[in-house]
Each structure stands twice: as structure tokens, then as C-alpha cells.
């Protein structure tokens, strides 16, 4: 799938979209939309969920000394 940004209003899959909306389409559809000035490649990658922070970061382990016999 190719992610595009619409340059002008467009109906895609029966849904009316406005300029600035982002859509994911097949490569051939993307080529057609770009060639006809309807859309442009999306320069902004989609947002991803940040990975959760490790609640307990690796802390140095203290060494235990064994009692002398």
C-alpha cells in the first residue's frame, strides 16, 4: 500500500474526502492519483505508538560477600 495526501477533494471507496486527508491505496491507484494531480506522496510517516518505558531499568547488581568460615 502507498500512503498519499490528497491535494483536492476526492471520493475514494464511496467516501468523500477533503484536501489534506491521507489515504492508503494500491501502487497503481497511487500512480493514477498522482499523475492526475489529485494526490501527492505522503512525506510524513504514519504515527506509531511509542514503546512503553521499561518500568524497572537494569540496575547494577550488588555482589554479596559470603561469610568467612
C-alpha positions in Angstrom: 0.0 0.0 0.0 1.1 3.5 -0.8 0.2 6.4 1.5 -0.9 9.6 -0.2 -2.1 13.1 0.8 -5.0 14.5 -1.2 -4.4 17.8 -2.9 -8.1 18.4 -3.6 -11.4 16.9 -2.6 -11.9 13.3 -3.9 -14.3 10.4 -3.4 -12.4 7.2 -2.6 -14.2 3.9 -2.0 -17.5 5.7 -1.7 -16.3 8.1 0.9 -16.0 11.8 0.3 -12.5 13.1 1.4 -11.1 16.6 1.6 -7.8 18.1 0.6 -5.1 17.2 3.2 -6.7 13.8 4.1 -4.4 10.8 3.9 -5.3 7.6 2.2 -3.6 4.2 1.7 -4.1 2.8 -1.8 -2.5 0.2 -4.1 0.5 1.3 -6.2 -1.4 1.5 -9.5 -4.1 3.7 -7.9 -1.5 5.9 -6.3 0.2 6.4 -9.7 -3.1 7.4 -11.3 -4.0 9.9 -8.5 -0.5 11.4 -8.6 -0.5 11.7 -12.4 -3.9 13.5 -12.3 -2.8 15.9 -9.6 -5.4 14.6 -7.1 -2.8 13.4 -4.5 0.9 13.5 -3.6 3.1 11.1 -1.8 2.9 11.4 2.0 6.2 12.8 3.2 5.2 12.3 6.9 5.4 8.7 8.1 2.4 7.4 10.0 2.5 7.9 13.7 3.4 4.8 15.6 2.8 4.0 19.2 5.9 4.7 21.3 7.3 1.7 23.0 6.4 1.6 26.7 9.2 2.6 29.0 10.8 -0.2 31.0 9.3 0.2 34.5 12.5 -1.2 36.1 15.6 -0.4 34.1 18.5 -2.7 34.6 20.2 -1.7 37.7 23.7 -2.8 38.6 23.6 -5.9 40.8 25.4 -5.7 44.1 27.6 -8.6 45.0 27.1 -10.4 48.2 30.0 -11.4 50.2 29.9 -14.8 51.7 30.8 -15.1 55.4 34.3 -16.4 56.2 34.3 -20.0 57.7 
